[in-house]
Amino acid sequence: MEMRRIITNIIKGFNTIHLLILTLQKYYGEASITLTVLPSSIVEINQSVTIQYFFSQPELAVFFNSWINPSVAFCSLETSGGVCKLGECARNYNTSCPNSTFYSVQYPIPLSWNGESVYCSGLFTGNEKSNNVTLTVIVPVTSVTLTPTRMTVDAGKTITLTCQTGYCNPAANITWFKSSVDVTSQATSSTDTDSKGLVRTTSVLQYTGVAGDNGQQVYCQAMNKKDQRVTSTQHTLNISYSSDVRILPFPRVLNLVDGQRQIFIHCFVENANPEENIEYTWIKSEGPNSSIVTSSQTYVIKSVSFEDSCRYICTARNSFGNSSGIIDVSVQFTPLAPKLEYAICKSTFATVIWTSSRTAYNDFKLQETLQLRELNKIFVNVTNEQLNSTETSLYVQKVKTLKPRTEYAFRVLTSNRYGVTFSNAMSCVTDPELEGITTLFIYLST
């Protein structure tokens, strides 16, 4: 009998509690519930936010839930005299229960809450829930690494440069710089995700070496939070190249005069990389035949002669490659002396024959002038008549208005812009004015 009485009292007690809850729900009626996250629903990992609950009608207790585990409240609060009743949530976190319509808790947001929603409900509101607030958990990017650390490349060749962030959330954007100039448009990026949902960004830049980039700094920056970025180590571009060859004296064609001494032709390169250990070679190019004349940077013509007229090629070579420059040497001469072959005198004219030096080299400024003199007088230019000759180098001239019975000496004066030479001299004596009688004297005169 005693046991039945105890059980009956327990059942009556449960019925009383259930009746109290139903009565309170009917008393409070329908209520609106508002949940707010301050200062923002976008937070850094482990940052504390204030979750506030507003109830339009008095509520004795409130339960804060997450969609991560909606069956278990992560924080339960109950007001008592304007303060939160001591419980696990009130003991561990900063809570506020000033009245039965307002509750709040400061709660550190873990990474696992990224993308999850929180809501709240009251003790007597049944299935009614507040609005959902979705949380975004930011894990700031803390590092970005640039590889390779040694950036040496030949001009015209391509190397792969890579910038990679640490894992973060959301994915970080990577910006590339070459000496403060943004070159991100030349790069491609990809991402991968770890088991915690954090994202790593990898950006690849295919760089082609340009001589003008030598010595410039390359680096990258990563950012996934406004006004907060990290910068990689700066690395220096080392571009190997061989610049154009310069030759001094500067004119493309160097005009020299036969007999000049100590002519220096200097070869050099500007801004080659590497600058040390540059090798120079001078080649004398004579049509199909070429020969190395020196392996020095400077080629010296000790005494200029006709054989020095040709094209010279200077080649500079470093570990990257080689480049060449050319100069044409044109040797000019004091003209070669022609050779007087015959001087044949008649009574009032003479025929003079000589071999010209004009065909020995091409000099359009060369002039040849026939001269004569009477005994004990000076040589003077004479007017003559050109006679035909079957030989291109043989000249036949007829000198008129000579005096009979007179000795004449003949020579050829040859000149160009570099000097004057004279042929050998020949003499003959004109005949008396008797037609058909001719006297011929041929001898050499120095």
C-alpha positions as CSV (number, residue, x, y, z in Angstrom):
1,M,0.0,0.0,0.0
2,E,2.8,2.4,0.9
3,M,4.6,1.9,-2.5
4,R,1.3,2.6,-4.4
5,R,0.9,5.9,-2.5
6,I,4.4,7.0,-3.4
7,I,4.0,6.2,-7.1
8,T,0.6,8.0,-7.2
9,N,2.2,11.2,-5.7
10,I,5.0,11.1,-8.3
11,I,2.5,10.9,-11.1
12,K,0.4,13.7,-9.6
13,G,3.6,15.8,-9.4
14,F,4.5,15.3,-13.1
15,N,1.0,16.2,-14.1
16,T,1.2,19.4,-12.0
17,I,4.5,20.4,-13.7
18,H,3.1,19.7,-17.2
19,L,0.0,21.6,-16.4
20,L,2.2,24.6,-15.2
21,I,4.1,24.6,-18.5
22,L,1.0,24.5,-20.5
23,T,-0.5,27.3,-18.5
24,L,2.6,29.5,-18.9
25,Q,2.6,28.9,-22.6
26,K,-1.0,29.9,-22.9
27,Y,-0.3,32.9,-20.7
28,Y,2.7,34.1,-22.7
29,G,1.2,33.4,-26.1
30,E,3.0,33.7,-29.3
31,A,6.3,35.6,-29.1
32,S,8.9,36.9,-31.6
33,I,12.5,36.0,-31.1
34,T,15.4,38.0,-32.5
35,L,19.1,36.9,-32.4
36,T,22.0,39.3,-33.2
37,V,25.7,38.7,-33.4
38,L,28.0,41.6,-32.5
39,P,30.2,43.2,-33.8
40,S,29.7,41.0,-36.9
41,S,29.0,37.5,-38.1
42,I,32.3,37.6,-39.9
43,V,35.0,36.9,-37.3
44,E,38.6,35.8,-37.0
45,I,39.2,32.4,-35.5
46,N,38.7,32.2,-31.7
47,Q,37.5,35.8,-31.7
48,S,34.8,36.4,-29.1
49,V,31.5,37.7,-30.3
50,T,28.4,38.8,-28.4
51,I,25.3,36.7,-29.2
52,Q,22.2,38.6,-28.1
53,Y,18.6,37.3,-27.7
54,F,15.6,39.6,-27.7
55,F,12.2,38.2,-26.7
56,S,9.0,40.2,-27.3
57,Q,7.5,38.8,-24.1
58,P,9.1,37.7,-20.8
59,E,10.9,34.4,-20.9
60,L,12.4,32.6,-18.0
61,A,15.2,30.8,-19.8
62,V,16.9,30.8,-23.3
63,F,18.8,28.2,-25.2
64,F,21.5,29.1,-27.8
65,N,21.9,26.3,-30.4
66,S,24.1,25.7,-33.4
67,W,23.2,23.7,-36.5
68,I,26.4,21.8,-35.9
69,N,24.5,19.9,-33.1
70,P,21.0,21.3,-32.9
71,S,19.9,18.7,-30.2
72,V,22.3,20.2,-27.6
73,A,22.4,23.9,-26.6
74,F,25.9,25.3,-26.4
75,C,24.7,27.8,-23.9
76,S,21.6,27.9,-21.6
77,L,20.8,30.9,-19.6
78,E,18.1,31.7,-16.9
79,T,17.4,35.0,-15.3
80,S,17.0,35.5,-11.6
81,G,16.8,39.0,-10.1
82,G,18.5,40.6,-13.1
83,V,21.4,38.3,-13.2
84,C,22.1,35.0,-14.8
85,K,21.6,31.9,-12.6
86,L,24.9,30.1,-12.1
87,G,25.3,27.3,-14.6
88,E,28.0,25.9,-16.9
89,C,27.6,28.7,-19.5
90,A,27.5,31.5,-16.9
91,R,30.6,30.0,-15.2
92,N,32.7,29.8,-18.3
93,Y,31.7,32.8,-20.3
94,N,30.8,36.4,-19.9
95,T,27.0,36.4,-19.8
96,S,24.2,38.9,-19.2
97,C,20.6,38.4,-18.1
98,P,19.3,41.8,-17.0
99,N,15.6,40.9,-17.5
100,S,13.4,38.2,-18.9
101,T,13.4,39.6,-22.4
102,F,17.1,40.1,-23.0
103,Y,20.0,37.6,-22.8
104,S,23.5,37.6,-24.1
105,V,26.7,35.7,-24.0
106,Q,30.3,36.4,-25.2
107,Y,31.5,33.3,-27.0
108,P,34.8,32.4,-28.8
109,I,34.1,31.2,-32.3
110,P,36.1,28.1,-33.3
111,L,37.1,27.2,-36.8
112,S,34.6,24.4,-36.9
113,W,31.8,26.9,-36.8
114,N,32.8,28.4,-40.2
115,G,29.7,28.4,-42.4
116,E,27.4,27.2,-39.6
117,S,24.3,29.0,-38.3
118,V,23.3,29.8,-34.7
119,Y,19.8,30.4,-33.4
120,C,18.0,30.5,-30.0
121,S,14.7,29.4,-28.5
122,G,13.0,30.0,-25.1
123,L,11.7,27.7,-22.4
124,F,8.0,28.3,-23.0
125,T,8.0,29.0,-26.8
126,G,7.7,25.4,-27.9
127,N,9.1,24.9,-31.4
128,E,9.5,28.6,-32.1
129,K,13.0,29.6,-33.0
130,S,14.8,32.8,-33.7
131,N,16.3,33.9,-36.9
132,N,19.4,32.1,-38.1
133,V,22.8,33.9,-38.3
134,T,25.5,32.2,-40.4
135,L,29.1,32.7,-39.2
136,T,32.1,33.2,-41.4
137,V,35.3,32.3,-39.6
138,I,38.4,34.0,-41.0
139,V,41.8,32.5,-40.6
140,P,44.2,35.2,-41.8
141,V,47.0,34.3,-44.2
142,T,50.3,34.5,-42.3
143,S,52.9,33.4,-44.9
144,V,53.6,33.4,-48.6
145,T,56.8,31.7,-50.0
146,L,58.5,32.5,-53.3
147,T,60.6,29.9,-55.0
148,P,63.2,29.4,-56.4
149,T,65.4,31.5,-54.2
150,R,68.1,31.7,-56.9
151,M,66.6,33.3,-60.1
152,T,69.3,32.9,-62.8
153,V,68.2,32.6,-66.4
154,D,69.6,33.2,-69.9
155,A,68.0,36.0,-71.8
156,G,65.2,34.6,-74.0
157,K,64.9,31.4,-71.8
158,T,61.9,30.8,-69.4
159,I,61.8,29.7,-65.8
160,T,58.9,28.9,-63.5
161,L,58.4,31.1,-60.4
162,T,56.0,30.0,-57.7
163,C,54.3,31.8,-54.8
164,Q,52.4,29.7,-52.2
165,T,50.5,30.7,-49.1
166,G,49.9,28.9,-45.9
167,Y,46.5,27.4,-45.2
168,C,43.9,30.0,-44.4
169,N,40.3,31.0,-44.8
170,P,39.0,32.3,-47.1
171,A,41.5,31.6,-49.9
172,A,44.1,34.4,-50.2
173,N,44.7,36.4,-53.4
174,I,48.3,36.6,-54.6
175,T,49.8,39.6,-56.3
176,W,53.1,39.5,-58.2
177,F,55.6,42.4,-58.4
178,K,58.7,43.0,-60.5
179,S,60.4,46.1,-59.1
180,S,57.1,47.5,-57.8
181,V,55.4,46.8,-61.1
182,D,52.3,44.6,-60.9
183,V,52.7,41.6,-63.2
184,T,49.9,39.4,-61.8
185,S,48.2,39.2,-65.2
186,Q,51.1,37.0,-66.3
187,A,50.4,34.4,-63.6
188,T,47.9,31.6,-63.0
189,S,46.5,30.5,-59.6
190,S,45.0,27.4,-58.1
191,T,43.8,26.3,-54.6
192,D,43.7,23.2,-52.5
193,T,41.9,22.5,-49.2
194,D,43.1,20.6,-46.1
195,S,41.1,18.3,-43.8
196,K,40.0,21.3,-41.6
197,G,38.6,23.2,-44.6
198,L,41.4,25.7,-44.8
199,V,42.6,26.8,-48.3
200,R,46.1,27.2,-49.7
201,T,46.7,29.3,-52.8
202,T,49.5,28.5,-55.3
203,S,50.3,31.1,-58.1
204,V,52.7,30.3,-60.9
205,L,54.5,32.8,-63.1
206,Q,56.3,31.8,-66.3
207,Y,59.1,34.4,-66.6
208,T,61.1,34.8,-69.8
209,G,64.5,36.5,-69.2
210,V,65.0,40.0,-70.6
211,A,68.4,41.7,-70.4
212,G,66.8,44.9,-69.1
213,D,65.4,43.0,-66.1
214,N,68.8,42.1,-64.8
215,G,69.1,43.1,-61.1
216,Q,65.4,43.8,-60.6
217,Q,63.6,42.5,-57.5
218,V,60.7,39.9,-57.8
219,Y,58.3,39.3,-54.9
220,C,54.7,38.5,-54.2
221,Q,52.0,39.5,-51.6
222,A,49.1,37.6,-50.3
223,M,45.9,38.9,-48.7
224,N,42.6,37.4,-47.6
225,K,41.5,40.2,-45.2
226,K,41.1,43.9,-46.0
227,D,44.2,46.0,-45.3
228,Q,46.1,43.0,-44.0
229,R,48.7,41.4,-46.3
230,V,51.9,39.4,-46.1
231,T,54.9,39.8,-48.4
232,S,57.4,37.2,-49.5
233,T,61.1,37.5,-49.5
234,Q,62.4,39.5,-52.4
235,H,64.7,37.7,-54.9
236,T,67.0,39.3,-57.5
237,L,66.8,38.4,-61.2
238,N,70.1,37.4,-62.6
239,I,69.8,37.5,-66.4
240,S,72.7,36.2,-68.4
241,Y,73.2,37.9,-71.8
242,S,75.8,39.3,-74.2
243,S,75.1,42.8,-75.4
244,D,76.0,44.2,-78.8
245,V,79.6,44.6,-79.7
246,R,81.0,48.1,-80.1
247,I,84.1,49.0,-82.2
248,L,86.3,52.0,-82.0
249,P,87.1,54.0,-84.1
250,F,83.4,54.5,-84.6
251,P,82.9,54.8,-88.4
252,R,81.6,51.7,-90.1
253,V,84.3,52.1,-92.8
254,L,87.8,53.0,-91.6
255,N,89.9,54.8,-94.3
256,L,93.6,54.4,-93.8
257,V,96.6,55.5,-95.9
258,D,99.4,53.2,-97.0
259,G,102.3,53.5,-94.7
260,Q,100.4,54.7,-91.6
261,R,101.7,53.1,-88.4
262,Q,100.2,51.8,-85.1
263,I,96.5,51.8,-86.0
264,F,94.4,50.5,-83.0
265,I,91.0,49.0,-83.5
266,H,89.3,48.4,-80.2
267,C,86.4,46.0,-79.5
268,F,84.1,46.0,-76.4
269,V,80.7,45.2,-75.1
270,E,78.5,47.2,-72.8
271,N,76.5,45.8,-69.8
272,A,77.1,42.1,-70.6
273,N,76.2,39.6,-67.8
274,P,78.4,38.1,-66.6
275,E,80.9,40.9,-67.3
276,E,84.0,38.9,-66.3
277,N,85.8,36.3,-68.4
278,I,84.7,37.8,-71.8
279,E,86.8,36.4,-74.6
280,Y,87.4,38.4,-77.8
281,T,88.4,37.2,-81.3
282,W,89.3,39.3,-84.4
283,I,88.8,37.6,-87.7
284,K,90.0,39.0,-91.1
285,S,87.4,38.1,-93.7
286,E,88.6,38.0,-97.3
287,G,85.7,36.6,-99.3
288,P,85.5,32.9,-98.8
289,N,88.8,32.9,-96.8
290,S,88.9,34.0,-93.2
291,S,91.6,33.9,-90.6
292,I,92.0,34.8,-86.9
293,V,94.4,37.8,-86.6
294,T,94.3,38.2,-82.8
295,S,92.5,36.9,-79.7
296,S,93.0,40.2,-78.0
297,Q,90.4,42.9,-77.4
298,T,92.4,45.3,-79.5
299,Y,93.7,44.6,-83.0
300,V,96.8,46.6,-84.0
301,I,97.9,47.3,-87.5
302,K,101.6,48.1,-87.1
303,S,102.2,49.4,-90.6
304,V,99.3,49.9,-93.1
305,S,99.6,48.2,-96.5
306,F,97.3,47.4,-99.3
307,E,96.7,43.9,-97.9
308,D,95.0,45.3,-94.8
309,S,92.0,46.4,-96.9
310,C,89.1,44.0,-96.0
311,R,86.4,43.3,-93.5
312,Y,87.2,42.6,-89.9
313,I,84.8,40.8,-87.5
314,C,85.2,41.1,-83.7
315,T,83.4,38.4,-81.7
316,A,82.8,38.7,-77.9
317,R,81.9,35.6,-76.0
318,N,80.8,35.0,-72.4
319,S,79.2,32.0,-70.6
320,F,75.8,33.0,-72.1
321,G,76.8,33.2,-75.8
322,N,78.4,35.5,-78.2
323,S,77.8,38.6,-80.4
324,S,79.8,40.2,-83.2
325,G,80.5,43.5,-84.8
326,I,82.2,44.4,-88.0
327,I,84.3,47.2,-89.5
328,D,85.6,47.6,-93.0
329,V,89.1,48.9,-93.5
330,S,89.9,50.7,-96.8
331,V,93.5,51.4,-97.4
332,Q,94.3,54.4,-99.6
333,F,97.6,54.9,-101.4
334,T,99.9,57.6,-102.7
335,P,99.4,56.5,-106.3
336,L,101.7,54.0,-107.9
337,A,104.0,55.4,-110.5
338,P,103.1,54.6,-114.1
339,K,105.8,53.4,-116.5
340,L,106.8,55.4,-119.6
341,E,107.4,52.9,-122.4
342,Y,108.3,54.9,-125.5
343,A,108.8,58.6,-126.7
344,I,109.0,58.9,-130.5
345,C,109.8,62.4,-131.9
346,K,109.0,63.6,-135.4
347,S,109.6,67.2,-136.7
348,T,106.6,68.9,-135.0
349,F,105.0,66.2,-132.8
350,A,105.8,63.2,-130.6
351,T,104.0,60.0,-129.7
352,V,104.3,59.0,-126.1
353,I,103.3,55.5,-124.8
354,W,103.0,54.6,-121.1
355,T,101.4,51.9,-118.9
356,S,99.0,53.4,-116.3
357,S,98.8,52.5,-112.6
358,R,95.1,53.2,-112.5
359,T,94.1,49.5,-112.8
360,A,96.2,48.5,-109.7
361,Y,93.4,49.7,-107.4
362,N,90.1,51.4,-107.7
363,D,90.6,55.1,-107.0
364,F,88.2,57.4,-108.8
365,K,90.2,60.5,-107.6
366,L,93.4,59.4,-109.4
367,Q,94.6,61.6,-112.3
368,E,97.4,61.1,-114.8
369,T,98.9,64.1,-116.6
370,L,101.6,64.0,-119.4
371,Q,104.3,66.6,-118.9
372,L,107.3,67.7,-121.1
373,R,110.3,70.0,-120.9
374,E,112.9,71.3,-123.1
375,L,116.6,71.0,-122.2
376,N,117.4,73.0,-119.0
377,K,113.8,74.0,-118.5
378,I,111.1,72.8,-116.1
379,F,108.4,70.2,-116.8
380,V,105.0,71.6,-117.8
381,N,101.6,70.0,-118.6
382,V,100.9,69.6,-122.2
383,T,97.8,69.3,-124.3
384,N,97.7,66.0,-126.1
385,E,95.6,63.8,-128.3
386,Q,94.5,60.4,-127.1
387,L,95.2,57.7,-129.7
388,N,93.4,54.3,-129.7
389,S,95.0,51.4,-127.8
390,T,93.9,47.7,-127.6
391,E,95.2,47.4,-124.0
392,T,93.1,48.9,-121.2
393,S,96.2,49.9,-119.2
394,L,98.3,51.2,-122.1
395,Y,97.9,54.9,-123.0
396,V,99.1,56.4,-126.4
397,Q,99.3,60.1,-126.5
398,K,100.2,62.5,-129.4
399,V,101.9,65.7,-128.4
400,K,101.6,68.5,-131.1
401,T,103.2,71.9,-131.8
402,L,106.8,70.8,-131.0
403,K,109.8,72.7,-132.4
404,P,112.0,70.9,-134.9
405,R,115.6,70.0,-134.0
406,T,114.8,70.3,-130.2
407,E,115.3,67.8,-127.4
408,Y,112.3,67.1,-125.3
409,A,112.0,65.1,-122.1
410,F,108.6,63.4,-121.2
411,R,107.1,62.0,-118.0
412,V,103.6,61.2,-116.5
413,L,102.5,62.9,-113.2
414,T,100.0,60.8,-111.2
415,S,98.1,62.3,-108.3
416,N,95.2,61.5,-105.9
417,R,94.0,62.9,-102.6
418,Y,96.9,61.3,-100.8
419,G,99.9,62.4,-102.9
420,V,101.8,62.6,-106.2
421,T,104.2,60.3,-108.0
422,F,106.1,60.5,-111.3
423,S,106.9,58.0,-113.9
424,N,110.3,57.5,-115.4
425,A,111.4,60.1,-117.9
426,M,112.2,59.6,-121.6
427,S,113.7,62.0,-124.1
428,C,113.8,62.3,-127.9
429,V,114.9,65.0,-130.4
430,T,112.6,66.2,-133.1
431,D,113.6,66.0,-136.7
432,P,114.3,68.8,-139.1
433,E,111.3,69.8,-141.0
434,L,112.0,67.2,-143.7
435,E,109.0,64.9,-144.2
436,G,109.7,61.2,-143.8
437,I,112.9,61.6,-141.7
438,T,112.5,60.6,-138.0
439,T,115.0,60.3,-135.2
440,L,114.2,58.1,-132.2
441,F,115.9,58.4,-128.8
442,I,114.9,56.1,-126.0
443,Y,116.6,56.2,-122.7
444,L,115.7,56.3,-119.0
445,S,116.2,59.4,-117.0
446,T,116.1,59.5,-113.2
